[in-house]
Amino acid sequence: MDPLVSLRGIVTVLNTPFDTNNHLDLPGLRQNVENAIRAGVAGFLVPAMASEVGSLSEAERYELVKATVEVSAGRVPIIGGASAPDQATRMEAANTLIDLGCAGILVSMPYEDPGSYTSHVEALAALDPGFLMLQDWDANGYGIPVPLIVELFRAIPAFKCLKVEVVPAGPKYTEVLKATDGELHVSGGWAVSQLIEGLDRGVHAFMPTGMHPIYCTIYNTYMAGDRESAQQLFERLMPVLAFSNQHLDISIYFFKRLLHAQGIYATDKVRSPKVSFDAIHQANADRLIQRVMDLEVELADTKWM
């Protein structure tokens, strides 16, 4: 079965759990993956920025992927994160991730000019990755030019997916989907705070971390035709998103703290953060974590999930 057929909905970007000795907490990771699948996620992306990929050794990165592939056991597609500063490292990582059983590969590459970008994409596609997902990442701009995206999509069969993370994301979603007749699979990442807008624009998948049951319920409710209820439920998450989206490190702190409070991760340890998480952060996080946990209980009790 084509993995892109099922890659619609919530694709979880996995946070990396650590034990008290700062080693990988693989039992916690496995439990998180299993819980997410039961909640209805459409797939996983690992490792990525939310996985603290820069603080992981090469061996640790592949241990995470291997465990995720094993737990999933083909139930949902796994996208292996092969992003790296240089093409040689990206190629090596992509080869390893393909060998580990990932259904597709994601790469984030700096865009400098059409020629060099195209040559890098062609080389990665030649590895036969199942599908290639390009991460259109630009925190301060509009990212990869839409005409180039269309050209690559038409010329390179492996390039089937685009993860849009630009400023602003909404119009880029619409432009890309219109220019590719909706055939290019488009997903949204950190702009999950515009989840309902993304659904209105026809985005295929969204890549948040954590809160799997709530996100899946919002998505399924919307797709069932009840936009109003999906919007109402999403708005109940807005205080959580406003807090956690302050900075990538704040997001990692928050969702690890949530997973630890839920008894899934052994600790809420974060490796080498750039931003501190002080007592006021922690107090606000704990209040919002209780909101999330109460909402999950409410959804379960009302048979939403």
C-alpha positions as CSV (number, residue, x, y, z in Angstrom):
1,M,0.0,0.0,0.0
2,D,1.2,3.5,-0.9
3,P,2.2,5.1,2.5
4,L,1.0,8.5,1.3
5,V,-2.6,7.1,1.1
6,S,-2.6,6.8,4.9
7,L,-0.4,9.8,5.6
8,R,-3.3,12.1,6.2
9,G,-4.0,13.6,9.6
10,I,-1.6,14.0,12.6
11,V,2.0,12.9,12.1
12,T,3.8,13.1,15.4
13,V,7.3,14.5,15.7
14,L,8.7,12.5,18.6
15,N,10.4,14.1,21.6
16,T,13.5,12.1,22.7
17,P,13.2,10.8,26.2
18,F,16.1,10.4,28.6
19,D,16.5,8.5,31.8
20,T,18.0,9.7,35.0
21,N,21.5,9.0,33.7
22,N,20.8,11.1,30.5
23,H,20.7,8.0,28.4
24,L,17.9,7.2,25.9
25,D,14.7,6.0,27.6
26,L,13.7,3.6,24.9
27,P,10.8,2.0,27.0
28,G,9.3,5.5,27.3
29,L,9.7,6.1,23.6
30,R,8.1,2.8,22.8
31,Q,5.1,3.6,25.0
32,N,4.7,7.0,23.5
33,V,4.7,5.6,20.0
34,E,2.1,2.9,21.0
35,N,-0.1,5.4,22.7
36,A,0.0,7.7,19.7
37,I,-0.9,4.9,17.3
38,R,-3.9,3.9,19.5
39,A,-4.9,7.6,19.5
40,G,-5.0,7.5,15.7
41,V,-1.9,9.3,14.4
42,A,-1.2,8.9,10.7
43,G,2.6,8.5,11.1
44,F,5.8,9.7,12.8
45,L,8.8,11.9,12.0
46,V,12.0,11.0,13.8
47,P,14.5,12.4,14.5
48,A,13.8,16.1,14.0
49,M,14.4,19.5,15.7
50,A,11.8,18.6,18.4
51,S,13.8,15.4,19.0
52,E,16.8,17.5,20.1
53,V,18.5,15.9,17.1
54,G,21.6,18.2,17.5
55,S,22.3,16.8,20.9
56,L,22.1,13.2,19.9
57,S,24.9,11.0,18.7
58,E,24.6,9.2,15.4
59,A,24.0,5.9,17.2
60,E,21.3,7.4,19.4
61,R,19.5,8.9,16.3
62,Y,19.3,5.5,14.7
63,E,18.3,3.8,18.0
64,L,15.3,6.1,18.1
65,V,14.3,5.3,14.5
66,K,14.8,1.6,14.9
67,A,12.6,1.5,18.0
68,T,9.9,3.5,16.3
69,V,9.9,1.3,13.3
70,E,9.7,-1.8,15.4
71,V,6.8,-0.6,17.5
72,S,4.9,0.7,14.5
73,A,5.3,-2.7,12.8
74,G,4.0,-1.3,9.6
75,R,0.8,0.1,11.1
76,V,1.7,3.7,10.2
77,P,4.5,5.1,8.0
78,I,7.7,6.3,9.7
79,I,9.5,9.3,8.1
80,G,13.2,9.4,8.9
81,G,14.8,12.7,9.5
82,A,18.0,13.0,7.4
83,S,18.6,16.7,7.7
84,A,22.3,17.7,8.0
85,P,24.5,20.8,7.3
86,D,26.1,19.1,4.3
87,Q,25.0,16.9,1.4
88,A,27.4,14.0,2.1
89,T,26.0,13.6,5.7
90,R,22.4,13.9,4.4
91,M,23.1,11.1,1.9
92,E,24.7,8.9,4.5
93,A,21.9,9.4,6.9
94,A,19.2,8.8,4.3
95,N,20.8,5.5,3.3
96,T,20.8,4.3,6.9
97,L,17.2,5.4,7.5
98,I,16.1,3.6,4.3
99,D,17.9,0.4,5.5
100,L,16.1,0.8,8.9
101,G,12.8,0.5,7.2
102,C,11.5,4.1,7.0
103,A,8.8,4.6,4.5
104,G,10.1,8.0,3.5
105,I,12.9,10.5,4.2
106,L,12.7,14.2,5.2
107,V,15.5,16.6,4.5
108,S,15.9,20.2,5.3
109,M,18.5,22.0,3.1
110,P,19.4,25.6,2.8
111,Y,18.1,27.2,-0.3
112,E,20.8,29.2,-2.1
113,D,20.0,28.9,-5.8
114,P,17.8,26.6,-8.0
115,G,20.7,24.7,-9.6
116,S,22.5,23.5,-6.5
117,Y,19.2,22.8,-4.7
118,T,17.9,20.7,-7.6
119,S,21.1,18.7,-7.8
120,H,20.9,17.8,-4.1
121,V,17.3,16.8,-4.4
122,E,18.1,14.6,-7.4
123,A,20.9,12.9,-5.6
124,L,18.7,12.1,-2.6
125,A,15.9,10.8,-4.9
126,A,18.3,8.5,-6.6
127,L,18.7,6.6,-3.3
128,D,15.1,5.3,-3.8
129,P,13.8,6.5,-0.4
130,G,10.2,5.4,-0.9
131,F,9.2,9.0,-0.9
132,L,11.2,12.2,-0.3
133,M,9.8,15.0,1.8
134,L,11.4,18.4,1.6
135,Q,11.3,20.7,4.6
136,D,10.5,24.2,3.4
137,W,11.9,25.9,6.5
138,D,12.4,29.6,6.8
139,A,11.7,31.3,10.1
140,N,12.0,34.8,8.5
141,G,10.8,34.4,5.0
142,Y,8.9,32.5,2.3
143,G,11.3,29.6,1.8
144,I,11.7,27.7,-1.5
145,P,10.2,29.5,-4.5
146,V,6.9,28.0,-5.5
147,P,7.9,27.7,-9.2
148,L,10.9,25.6,-8.2
149,I,8.8,23.4,-6.0
150,V,6.5,22.7,-8.9
151,E,9.4,22.0,-11.2
152,L,10.9,19.6,-8.8
153,F,7.6,17.8,-8.2
154,R,7.0,17.4,-12.0
155,A,10.6,16.2,-12.7
156,I,11.5,14.0,-9.7
157,P,9.0,11.2,-9.0
158,A,10.4,10.5,-5.5
159,F,9.6,14.1,-4.4
160,K,6.0,13.6,-3.2
161,C,5.8,15.6,0.0
162,L,6.5,19.1,1.3
163,K,6.6,20.2,4.9
164,V,5.9,23.9,5.0
165,E,7.3,26.0,7.8
166,V,7.6,29.6,6.5
167,V,6.3,33.0,7.3
168,P,3.4,33.1,6.7
169,A,2.5,29.5,6.2
170,G,-1.2,29.8,5.1
171,P,-0.7,31.5,1.7
172,K,2.2,29.1,0.9
173,Y,-0.1,26.1,1.6
174,T,-2.6,27.5,-0.9
175,E,-0.1,28.5,-3.6
176,V,1.6,25.1,-3.5
177,L,-1.6,23.0,-3.5
178,K,-3.1,25.1,-6.4
179,A,0.1,25.0,-8.4
180,T,0.4,21.1,-8.1
181,D,-3.4,20.5,-8.5
182,G,-3.4,19.1,-4.9
183,E,-1.2,16.2,-6.0
184,L,1.9,17.2,-3.9
185,H,1.4,16.1,-0.3
186,V,1.6,19.2,1.9
187,S,2.0,19.2,5.7
188,G,2.4,21.9,8.3
189,G,4.8,21.9,11.2
190,W,5.3,24.6,13.8
191,A,2.4,26.5,12.3
192,V,0.0,24.0,14.0
193,S,-1.4,27.1,15.8
194,Q,-3.1,27.6,12.5
195,L,-4.5,24.1,12.4
196,I,-8.0,25.0,11.4
197,E,-6.8,27.4,8.8
198,G,-4.6,24.7,7.4
199,L,-7.5,22.3,7.2
200,D,-9.6,25.0,5.5
201,R,-6.8,25.4,2.9
202,G,-6.6,21.6,2.2
203,V,-3.4,20.7,4.0
204,H,-3.0,16.9,4.2
205,A,-1.1,16.4,7.4
206,F,0.1,18.3,10.5
207,M,3.2,17.6,12.6
208,P,2.9,18.6,16.2
209,T,4.4,16.9,19.3
210,G,2.3,15.3,22.0
211,M,-1.4,15.6,22.8
212,H,-2.1,12.9,20.3
213,P,-5.7,12.2,21.3
214,I,-6.7,15.8,21.2
215,Y,-5.1,16.6,17.9
216,C,-6.5,13.4,16.3
217,T,-10.0,14.2,17.6
218,I,-9.9,17.8,16.2
219,Y,-8.7,16.4,12.8
220,N,-11.3,13.6,12.7
221,T,-14.1,15.9,13.8
222,Y,-13.2,18.4,11.0
223,M,-13.0,15.7,8.4
224,A,-16.3,14.3,9.4
225,G,-17.8,17.7,8.4
226,D,-18.2,19.3,11.9
227,R,-15.9,22.3,11.5
228,E,-17.6,24.2,14.3
229,S,-17.0,21.5,17.0
230,A,-13.4,21.0,15.7
231,Q,-12.8,24.8,16.0
232,Q,-14.3,24.9,19.5
233,L,-12.1,22.0,20.7
234,F,-9.0,23.6,19.1
235,E,-9.6,26.9,20.8
236,R,-9.5,25.1,24.1
237,L,-5.8,24.3,23.3
238,M,-4.9,27.9,22.4
239,P,-3.4,28.8,25.9
240,V,-1.2,25.7,25.6
241,L,0.0,26.6,22.1
242,A,0.6,30.2,23.1
243,F,2.8,29.1,25.9
244,S,4.6,26.2,24.2
245,N,5.2,28.1,20.9
246,Q,7.3,30.8,22.5
247,H,10.5,29.0,21.5
248,L,11.5,25.5,20.3
249,D,13.1,24.8,23.7
250,I,10.0,25.9,25.6
251,S,8.0,23.5,23.5
252,I,10.4,20.6,24.2
253,Y,10.4,21.4,27.9
254,F,6.6,21.5,28.0
255,F,5.8,18.4,26.1
256,K,8.5,16.3,27.9
257,R,7.0,17.6,31.2
258,L,3.6,16.5,30.0
259,L,4.8,13.1,28.9
260,H,6.5,12.7,32.3
261,A,3.4,13.8,34.2
262,Q,1.4,11.2,32.1
263,G,3.8,8.5,33.3
264,I,5.1,7.8,29.8
265,Y,8.6,9.3,30.0
266,A,10.9,8.5,33.0
267,T,12.1,12.1,33.3
268,D,11.5,15.5,31.7
269,K,15.2,16.0,31.0
270,V,16.2,18.3,28.1
271,R,19.7,18.1,26.7
272,S,21.7,21.3,26.2
273,P,18.8,23.8,25.9
274,K,19.5,27.3,24.7
275,V,16.6,28.8,26.8
276,S,16.1,28.2,30.5
277,F,12.9,26.9,32.0
278,D,12.6,28.7,35.3
279,A,10.2,28.4,38.2
280,I,7.5,30.6,36.6
281,H,7.7,28.6,33.4
282,Q,7.3,25.5,35.4
283,A,4.3,26.7,37.3
284,N,2.5,27.9,34.2
285,A,3.4,24.6,32.4
286,D,2.0,22.5,35.2
287,R,-1.3,24.4,35.1
288,L,-1.5,23.9,31.4
289,I,-0.5,20.3,31.6
290,Q,-3.4,19.7,34.0
291,R,-5.7,21.3,31.4
292,V,-4.5,18.9,28.7
293,M,-4.9,15.9,30.9
294,D,-8.4,16.9,32.0
295,L,-9.4,17.5,28.4
296,E,-8.1,14.0,27.4
297,V,-10.2,12.5,30.1
298,E,-13.2,14.5,29.0
299,L,-12.9,13.4,25.4
300,A,-12.6,9.7,26.5
301,D,-15.6,10.0,28.7
302,T,-17.7,11.6,26.0
303,K,-16.7,8.9,23.5
304,W,-15.1,11.5,21.2
305,M,-12.0,9.2,20.9
